[in-house]
């Protein structure tokens, strides 16, 4: 039964983008765990805790994105091997300096934001307000988290240069 009343071809395009976002989120999630475990140095307690907070938040979003795809009557990509091929985000070494971890994450946030905005564009073409609403909130939250991490990083590194 087609109770959604959405254009199926448009929805298919949106779902392709949502699946790429799902792949990005998995790479991002595992990177946060990697950094949570392997961070060392004077900022250990700050970052160890912050990364845990961030990966727990990401876990919720992973489930919501997958279930949005199911709500749209498609199947979410569900295998790590496929995520590695599809994602814009790449893995990072465990031996990464603490402040560099923040730089890497901010760079990944840029990729996540780009992928989310791209998905919103497709959703907009398909009149898919539900997806726009979900991702709109994610975009807003990630922009705020990025500002906070960037401010923390500037304080720690003694630079106050904004980019
Ligand atoms: Fe832990």
Boltz pocket constraint, residues with backbone or C-beta under 6 A from the ligand:
constraints:
  - pocket:
      binder: B
      contacts: [[A, 36], [A, 52]]
      max_distance: 6.0
